[in-house]
Amino acid sequence: MGVHDAPQWLLSAFQRSARGAGATAPDEQVRDVGQALVDRWSEPGREFHNLKHLVDVLVRVDELAEETHEPDLVRLAAWYHGVVFDSAGSKSYANKGGEDEAASAGFARSELIGLGVPDDRAERVHDLVVALVRHSPDPNDFDCAVLCDADLAMLAAEPQRYKAYLHDVRAEYAHLPVEDYVRARIRILKKLLARATLFSSPLGAAWEEPARQNVSAELQRLEKEQARLEAQLADEAPQQTGTDA
């Protein structure tokens, strides 16, 4: 999904959320900012963290919207949460991947204030985006819980869609050697499974079981792949010759 096949409702949705947050800028300026965001989400190299992912997160936020206090701020946080992205940079996939939530949060605050959104509301969007670094929302912060759940909702996808998600993530990090990617992905999956819950909102709790099933099955496959790679590496290692000194 690229710039030219973005859903027709997308820019209108951004404008409504910006106005709901208090934006006072002219309609053309608000629309231009929305279009620039669509362009960013459509940049080359975004195989998973792309416009389709943005739409998926926005749709999930709408599914959980009745649990939010400030739904327009949550939607704006979704728009900005991965706007600064570089999968090929120096960041390790195991640590942060290509998304830079801190930079995205600062970008959001500055741009929203430029649209006339009140400082405190722009700051709230900033804080929501930053919270995605850990995906561990305060249980009493329903807006943050909904955003985190919407961002992780793909983990609960039906099997074929989950398979497509895995393909897209691997493509996004195709520059990583397979053994490095497998090792990093295993580390991420184990961290997810170690959490008491993956989803924090009451409605999002329905995604818990299918998500754990998907993640557990993927982990089993990757651990087998890792064992195969290690065995292959051992077989290819040169045999030690001679005697020890």
Secondary structure as UniProt FT lines:
FT   HELIX           3..5
FT   HELIX           9..20
FT   TURN            21..22
FT   HELIX           27..41
FT   TURN            44..45
FT   HELIX           51..64
FT   HELIX           65..67
FT   HELIX           71..80
FT   TURN            81..82
FT   TURN            87..88
FT   TURN            93..98
FT   HELIX           101..114
FT   TURN            115..116
FT   HELIX           119..131
FT   TURN            132..135
FT   TURN            139..140
FT   HELIX           142..152
FT   HELIX           153..156
FT   HELIX           159..172
FT   TURN            173..175
FT   HELIX           178..194
FT   TURN            202..203
FT   HELIX           204..207
FT   HELIX           208..236
//
